[in-house]
Amino acid sequence: MKKFLVCMTIFFSSSATVFAETCPNLIKQIDELLAESKQLSAEQIKEVKILRIQGEEAHKEGNKEECEKLLSQALDLLG
């Protein structure tokens, strides 16, 4: 039983770390795609940047679902 509890603790600790890094990785991906993008209009770029900022703020507030939703919308606009 003790081994089981130790394994579960390690599993959930590592899972939380992976989830915590998802949003920053999406932000980095958006930044890279924005730097390379040449086919977006100024309005589209503005919308992507707004979604990115809102996603980053949601991440800082600990709202992972909202963060991923906003960042996914930004990525969709980037193609």
Secondary structure by P-SEA (a helix, b strand, c coil): caaaaaaaaaaaaaaaaaaaaaaaaaaaaaaaaaaacccccaaaaaaaaaaaaaaaaaaaacaaaaaaaaaaaaaaaac
